[in-house]
């Protein structure tokens, strides 16, 4: 099957069986390696990407369900030279220890900030719950999300969002 999807703003066409996980296509065919294989069961969140703006587990999303849809990966949020606001906040807060979960964490957090640029602590914790950090940097991850929220608030003229 040939699938046409839009990945990080670019139309891409791949050949894969409809049940091939999106994660495999991203990593193996499109060489976008930020999303990681963690559990393959949608229980850890290391593979989180956006599908039409919603955070999804790419290990569970069949490529057949992505036809003509928008996929955003961590690579679509910024670059190493020019990280996005949330990526920079994760760097500033040193939110990564081993770094394995961080792409998924950032993608899940970005979906929250896209919907609500000034979430409460409770909203952040609830929204981030599906993603796991086995190194235990959850406090730094939450601080990074709050930092990005504050930056977004100041850019929108709302001052500190915390």
C-alpha positions in Angstrom: 0.0 0.0 0.0 1.2 3.5 -0.8 0.4 6.1 1.9 0.7 9.8 1.5 1.0 11.8 4.7 2.3 15.2 5.7 5.2 14.9 8.1 6.5 18.1 9.7 4.9 20.1 7.0 6.3 18.1 4.0 4.2 15.6 1.9 5.8 12.2 2.1 4.8 9.0 0.4 5.8 5.6 1.7 5.0 2.0 0.8 4.0 -0.2 3.7 1.3 -2.6 4.7 -1.6 -0.8 6.3 -0.9 -2.3 9.8 2.7 -1.2 9.9 3.2 1.0 13.0 3.7 4.7 12.2 6.8 4.6 14.4 8.5 2.1 12.1 7.8 4.2 9.1 9.1 7.4 10.8 12.3 5.7 11.9 13.0 3.2 9.1 11.6 4.9 6.0 11.8 8.6 6.8 14.8 8.5 9.1 13.1 10.6 11.8 14.6 9.0 14.9 13.4 11.2 17.8 10.4 9.0 18.5 11.7 5.9 20.3 10.5 2.3 20.6 9.9 1.8 24.3 7.3 -0.8 25.0 5.4 -1.3 21.8 2.2 -1.4 23.9 1.3 2.3 24.3 2.3 2.2 28.0 5.4 4.3 28.1 5.0 7.2 25.6 8.5 7.2 24.2 7.0 7.0 20.7 4.6 10.0 21.1 4.0 12.1 18.1 1.2 14.4 17.0 -1.4 13.2 14.5 -3.5 16.2 13.3 -2.4 18.0 16.5 -3.3 15.3 19.0 -0.6 13.3 20.9 -0.7 9.7 19.9 1.4 6.6 20.5 3.1 6.0 17.1 3.8 2.4 18.1 0.1 1.7 18.1 -1.0 3.9 15.2 -1.1 1.9 11.9 0.3 3.7 8.9 -3.0 3.0 7.1 -4.8 5.4 9.5 -2.5 8.3 8.6 -3.4 8.7 4.9 -3.4 12.5 4.1 -3.1 13.4 7.8 -0.6 15.8 9.5 2.1 14.1 11.5 4.5 16.1 13.6 7.5 14.7 15.3 10.1 16.3 17.6 12.1 17.2 14.5 9.2 19.4 13.4 9.3 21.6 16.6 12.8 23.0 16.1 16.4 22.2 15.4 19.5 21.7 17.4 20.6 25.2 16.4 17.2 26.7 17.0 15.1 24.7 19.4 11.5 25.5 19.9 10.3 27.2 23.1 9.4 23.9 24.8 12.6 22.2 23.7 14.7 25.1 25.0 12.8 24.9 28.3 13.7 21.2 28.6 17.3 22.1 28.0 17.3 25.0 30.5 15.7 22.8 33.2 18.0 19.9 32.4 14.9 17.7 32.2 16.6 14.8 30.4 18.7 12.3 32.3 19.1 9.4 29.9 17.0 11.2 27.3 15.1 8.2 26.0 11.7 9.5 27.0 12.2 13.1 26.3 11.0 13.3 22.7 7.7 11.7 23.7 7.5 13.9 26.8 8.0 17.1 24.7 5.5 16.0 22.1 2.9 15.2 24.8 3.6 18.6 26.6 3.4 20.5 23.3 0.0 19.1 22.6 -1.1 20.5 26.0 0.5 23.9 25.4 -1.0 24.1 22.0 -4.5 23.6 23.5 -3.8 25.5 26.8 -0.8 27.8 26.9 -1.2 28.4 30.7 -2.1 25.0 32.3 -2.3 24.5 36.0 0.1 22.1 37.8 -2.8 19.7 38.1 -3.5 19.9 34.3 0.1 19.3 33.5 0.4 16.3 35.8 -2.9 14.8 34.4 -1.9 15.4 30.8 1.6 14.0 31.2 0.5 10.9 33.1 0.5 8.5 30.0 4.3 9.2 29.5 6.9 7.6 31.8 10.4 8.7 32.7 12.2 5.8 34.2 15.0 8.1 35.4 12.6 10.0 37.6 13.0 13.5 36.1 9.3 14.2 36.3 9.8 17.3 38.6 12.2 18.8 36.1 9.9 17.9 33.2 7.0 19.8 34.9 9.3 22.8 35.6 10.2 22.8 31.9 6.6 22.8 30.8 5.9 25.6 33.3 8.9 27.6 32.0 7.7 27.2 28.4 4.2 28.3 29.5 5.7 31.4 31.1 7.6 32.2 27.9 4.4 31.7 25.8 2.5 34.0 28.3 5.1 36.7 28.0 5.0 36.5 24.2 1.3 36.9 24.2 1.4 39.9 26.6 0.1 38.0 29.6 3.1 38.1 31.8 4.1 35.1 33.8 1.8 32.2 33.3 2.7 30.2 36.4 
